[in-house]
Amino acid sequence: MIKFLDVQTSPARLGRVEASSISRKHLSPVTWLGLFIALFGLVIVRAVVYEFYPPYSFPAAIWRESLNWLCGLALILIIRFGEGLTLRSVGLGTRPILKSIGWGAVIAVICFLLGGLLIAVTHFNGGSSGAAFGKLPLWLVSLIVLRAGVLEELFCRGYAIERLEALGLSRVWAGTIPLIIFAVSHWTGGWANILIALVLGAVLTIFYIWRRDLVANMI
């Protein structure tokens, strides 16, 4: 069906059509697997790795990041070959790159200001996990930050929101369910970390539902 769309159809609209087409297929079993990976994959990887290694130790970080990227690869394979959709169905490539960069900068400023305010109010300093994280090599910390920006947005915004909406949920619930799971998954940093994740995650969720631009979210 996608191949016969009018050539004037916008990339954003094309992504919406691809996502909604899953509901007409009654959501194949592979989509349910994709949702499980998107909503719980990163949490499960963290729990499994920390059963064998101290949190934020060098070997724990290497294993955790490697397995996280494998989850990301698995989700992309599900999208492309299991569902037969393009990455536009999760908000990638729906907007010109310069616009994505511009909106990414806007989101960054908003999140920076809100995050700074919340840190000041809650006196959040990362705790023992933050101290251990700070001892990792700079190159590894940089890769962790990159992974967080790419995979958490792909999982919790792009894939989860699109597929839950295709399942029949309203946009509000399709955005709220992944947001709550995303926030609660930060429990290892205490209640302040959950609050910060909830507020900043809400900014990213609202923006994604509005623009369907996952690249800007990742930036």
Kinemage of the C-alpha trace (Angstrom):
@kinemage 1
@onewidth
@group {chain A} dominant
@subgroup {mainchain}
@vectorlist {calphas} color= white
{ca met a 1} P 0.000 0.000 0.000
{ca ile a 2} L 2.807 2.396 0.881
{ca lys a 3} L 4.257 2.192 -2.627
{ca phe a 4} L 1.068 3.564 -4.189
{ca leu a 5} L 0.668 6.629 -1.973
{ca asp a 6} L 0.476 9.958 -3.757
{ca val a 7} L 3.936 11.461 -4.250
{ca gln a 8} L 2.765 14.638 -2.500
{ca thr a 9} L 2.204 12.781 0.763
{ca ser a 10} L 4.404 14.323 3.438
{ca pro a 11} L 7.067 12.187 5.174
{ca ala a 12} L 5.330 12.715 8.515
{ca arg a 13} L 2.010 11.556 7.053
{ca leu a 14} L 3.774 8.594 5.453
{ca gly a 15} L 5.094 7.565 8.857
{ca arg a 16} L 1.617 7.804 10.366
{ca val a 17} L 0.142 5.667 7.573
{ca glu a 18} L 2.808 3.003 8.026
{ca ala a 19} L 2.214 2.876 11.772
{ca ser a 20} L -1.563 2.730 11.446
{ca ser a 21} L -1.300 -0.061 8.879
{ca ile a 22} L -0.208 -2.389 11.689
{ca ser a 23} L -3.655 -2.141 13.260
{ca arg a 24} L -5.184 -3.319 9.991
{ca lys a 25} L -2.961 -6.371 10.216
{ca his a 26} L -4.302 -6.905 13.739
{ca leu a 27} L -0.814 -6.435 15.182
{ca ser a 28} L 1.325 -9.438 14.334
{ca pro a 29} L 3.048 -11.406 17.131
{ca val a 30} L 6.393 -9.843 16.205
{ca thr a 31} L 4.957 -6.402 17.023
{ca trp a 32} L 4.142 -7.575 20.532
{ca leu a 33} L 7.751 -8.717 20.868
{ca gly a 34} L 8.842 -5.298 19.674
{ca leu a 35} L 6.673 -3.609 22.301
{ca phe a 36} L 8.119 -5.832 25.012
{ca ile a 37} L 11.664 -4.918 23.981
{ca ala a 38} L 10.779 -1.230 23.721
{ca leu a 39} L 9.088 -1.001 27.110
{ca phe a 40} L 11.169 -3.399 29.195
{ca gly a 41} L 14.332 -4.350 27.284
{ca leu a 42} L 16.663 -1.757 28.830
{ca val a 43} L 15.358 -2.460 32.343
{ca ile a 44} L 15.858 -6.210 31.972
{ca val a 45} L 19.372 -5.767 30.587
{ca arg a 46} L 20.303 -3.559 33.538
{ca ala a 47} L 18.902 -6.028 36.081
{ca val a 48} L 20.658 -9.015 34.512
{ca val a 49} L 24.044 -7.283 34.189
{ca tyr a 50} L 23.948 -5.963 37.751
{ca glu a 51} L 23.345 -9.479 39.036
{ca phe a 52} L 26.875 -10.319 37.926
{ca tyr a 53} L 28.776 -7.024 38.190
{ca pro a 54} L 28.751 -4.009 40.540
{ca pro a 55} L 26.592 -1.185 39.138
{ca tyr a 56} L 28.478 1.272 36.911
{ca ser a 57} L 31.707 -0.703 37.112
{ca phe a 58} L 33.680 -0.865 33.878
{ca pro a 59} L 32.726 -4.475 32.956
{ca ala a 60} L 29.086 -3.805 33.892
{ca ala a 61} L 29.005 -0.760 31.636
{ca ile a 62} L 30.562 -2.634 28.714
{ca trp a 63} L 28.130 -5.531 28.991
{ca arg a 64} L 25.138 -3.293 29.574
{ca glu a 65} L 25.839 -1.036 26.608
{ca ser a 66} L 26.582 -3.969 24.300
{ca leu a 67} L 23.323 -5.711 25.213
{ca asn a 68} L 21.362 -2.452 24.966
{ca trp a 69} L 22.559 -1.921 21.399
{ca leu a 70} L 21.676 -5.525 20.583
{ca cys a 71} L 18.146 -4.777 21.780
{ca gly a 72} L 18.122 -1.747 19.492
{ca leu a 73} L 19.288 -3.829 16.551
{ca ala a 74} L 16.624 -6.439 17.300
{ca leu a 75} L 13.927 -3.752 17.307
{ca ile a 76} L 15.088 -2.337 13.971
{ca leu a 77} L 15.057 -5.831 12.465
{ca ile a 78} L 11.518 -6.293 13.760
{ca ile a 79} L 10.441 -3.017 12.155
{ca arg a 80} L 12.088 -3.638 8.796
{ca phe a 81} L 11.647 -7.379 8.314
{ca gly a 82} L 9.072 -8.530 10.880
{ca glu a 83} L 6.555 -5.739 10.266
{ca gly a 84} L 7.754 -4.814 6.791
{ca leu a 85} L 7.780 -1.088 7.600
{ca thr a 86} L 10.362 1.656 7.173
{ca leu a 87} L 11.908 3.655 10.000
{ca arg a 88} L 9.494 6.488 9.182
{ca ser a 89} L 6.956 4.397 11.094
{ca val a 90} L 8.828 5.307 14.287
{ca gly a 91} L 9.422 8.951 13.441
{ca leu a 92} L 12.839 8.710 11.769
{ca gly a 93} L 13.296 10.667 8.559
{ca thr a 94} L 9.899 12.371 8.766
{ca arg a 95} L 11.346 15.911 8.800
{ca pro a 96} L 14.208 17.730 7.024
{ca ile a 97} L 17.416 17.287 9.026
{ca leu a 98} L 17.958 21.026 9.545
{ca lys a 99} L 14.506 21.370 11.082
{ca ser a 100} L 15.226 18.374 13.307
{ca ile a 101} L 18.465 19.975 14.474
{ca gly a 102} L 16.690 23.253 15.167
{ca trp a 103} L 13.889 21.651 17.149
{ca gly a 104} L 16.419 19.423 18.901
{ca ala a 105} L 18.176 22.574 20.129
{ca val a 106} L 14.860 23.980 21.386
{ca ile a 107} L 14.084 20.764 23.279
{ca ala a 108} L 17.616 20.737 24.717
{ca val a 109} L 17.224 24.261 26.123
{ca ile a 110} L 13.826 23.445 27.633
{ca cys a 111} L 15.110 20.224 29.211
{ca phe a 112} L 18.278 21.948 30.452
{ca leu a 113} L 16.274 24.657 32.209
{ca leu a 114} L 13.701 22.258 33.665
{ca gly a 115} L 16.368 19.757 34.678
{ca gly a 116} L 18.437 22.444 36.369
{ca leu a 117} L 15.392 23.687 38.276
{ca leu a 118} L 14.436 20.189 39.432
{ca ile a 119} L 18.000 19.403 40.499
{ca ala a 120} L 18.095 22.619 42.524
{ca val a 121} L 14.733 21.931 44.169
{ca thr a 122} L 15.368 18.252 44.946
{ca his a 123} L 19.118 18.613 45.669
{ca phe a 124} L 19.713 15.604 43.447
{ca asn a 125} L 23.394 14.752 43.041
{ca gly a 126} L 23.244 11.271 41.568
{ca gly a 127} L 24.022 9.526 44.849
{ca ser a 128} L 26.361 6.553 44.993
{ca ser a 129} L 25.436 5.520 41.449
{ca gly a 130} L 26.366 8.956 40.183
{ca ala a 131} L 29.718 8.790 41.936
{ca ala a 132} L 30.458 5.371 40.426
{ca phe a 133} L 29.338 6.575 37.006
{ca gly a 134} L 31.749 9.488 37.258
{ca lys a 135} L 34.696 7.100 37.589
{ca leu a 136} L 34.149 5.572 34.150
{ca pro a 137} L 36.406 6.663 31.247
{ca leu a 138} L 35.195 9.720 29.370
{ca trp a 139} L 34.895 7.804 26.080
{ca leu a 140} L 32.624 5.235 27.728
{ca val a 141} L 30.493 7.903 29.398
{ca ser a 142} L 30.120 9.578 25.996
{ca leu a 143} L 28.937 6.298 24.438
{ca ile a 144} L 26.458 5.796 27.298
{ca val a 145} L 25.024 9.276 26.758
{ca leu a 146} L 24.775 8.627 23.011
{ca arg a 147} L 23.032 5.328 23.609
{ca ala a 148} L 20.567 6.944 26.016
{ca gly a 149} L 19.660 9.613 23.487
{ca val a 150} L 19.241 7.187 20.613
{ca leu a 151} L 17.787 4.028 22.132
{ca glu a 152} L 15.580 5.490 24.858
{ca glu a 153} L 13.882 7.716 22.297
{ca leu a 154} L 13.573 4.909 19.765
{ca phe a 155} L 12.110 2.600 22.393
{ca cys a 156} L 9.990 4.832 24.649
{ca arg a 157} L 8.858 7.456 22.173
{ca gly a 158} L 9.088 6.321 18.550
{ca tyr a 159} L 8.216 2.631 18.710
{ca ala a 160} L 6.116 2.423 21.876
{ca ile a 161} L 3.914 5.437 21.134
{ca glu a 162} L 3.335 4.525 17.482
{ca arg a 163} L 2.560 0.876 18.157
{ca leu a 164} L 0.326 1.504 21.173
{ca glu a 165} L -1.621 4.038 19.114
{ca ala a 166} L -1.874 1.488 16.294
{ca leu a 167} L -3.204 -0.933 18.899
{ca gly a 168} L -6.148 1.398 19.389
{ca leu a 169} L -5.082 3.501 22.353
{ca ser a 170} L -5.615 7.247 22.262
{ca arg a 171} L -2.591 9.488 21.785
{ca val a 172} L -2.768 10.433 25.456
{ca trp a 173} L -2.563 6.854 26.697
{ca ala a 174} L -0.096 5.827 23.978
{ca gly a 175} L 2.217 8.533 25.314
{ca thr a 176} L 1.455 8.140 29.019
{ca ile a 177} L 2.092 4.405 29.391
{ca pro a 178} L 5.681 4.472 28.034
{ca leu a 179} L 6.324 7.702 29.969
{ca ile a 180} L 5.376 6.123 33.294
{ca ile a 181} L 7.504 3.042 32.607
{ca phe a 182} L 10.383 5.305 31.519
{ca ala a 183} L 10.169 7.369 34.710
{ca val a 184} L 9.800 4.459 37.120
{ca ser a 185} L 12.741 2.666 35.470
{ca his a 186} L 14.946 5.393 36.990
{ca trp a 187} L 14.183 4.178 40.536
{ca thr a 188} L 17.828 3.283 41.118
{ca gly a 189} L 18.527 7.017 41.469
{ca gly a 190} L 15.766 7.537 44.048
{ca trp a 191} L 12.533 9.501 43.937
{ca ala a 192} L 14.249 12.662 42.669
{ca asn a 193} L 15.584 10.818 39.637
{ca ile a 194} L 12.110 9.438 38.921
{ca leu a 195} L 10.651 12.948 39.105
{ca ile a 196} L 13.297 14.389 36.789
{ca ala a 197} L 12.817 11.542 34.299
{ca leu a 198} L 9.046 12.030 34.453
{ca val a 199} L 9.161 15.766 33.745
{ca leu a 200} L 11.832 15.654 31.028
{ca gly a 201} L 10.260 12.528 29.545
{ca ala a 202} L 6.935 14.375 29.383
{ca val a 203} L 8.577 17.172 27.376
{ca leu a 204} L 9.974 14.623 24.919
{ca thr a 205} L 6.674 12.743 24.753
{ca ile a 206} L 4.614 15.862 24.055
{ca phe a 207} L 7.036 17.006 21.398
{ca tyr a 208} L 7.067 13.626 19.685
{ca ile a 209} L 3.276 13.366 19.598
{ca trp a 210} L 3.146 16.907 18.184
{ca arg a 211} L 5.891 16.689 15.547
{ca arg a 212} L 6.534 12.964 15.006
{ca asp a 213} L 10.230 13.879 14.729
{ca leu a 214} L 12.337 11.292 16.538
{ca val a 215} L 15.636 12.741 15.294
{ca ala a 216} L 14.935 16.001 17.156
{ca asn a 217} L 14.121 14.003 20.300
{ca met a 218} L 17.376 12.077 20.030
{ca ile a 219} L 19.363 15.293 19.614
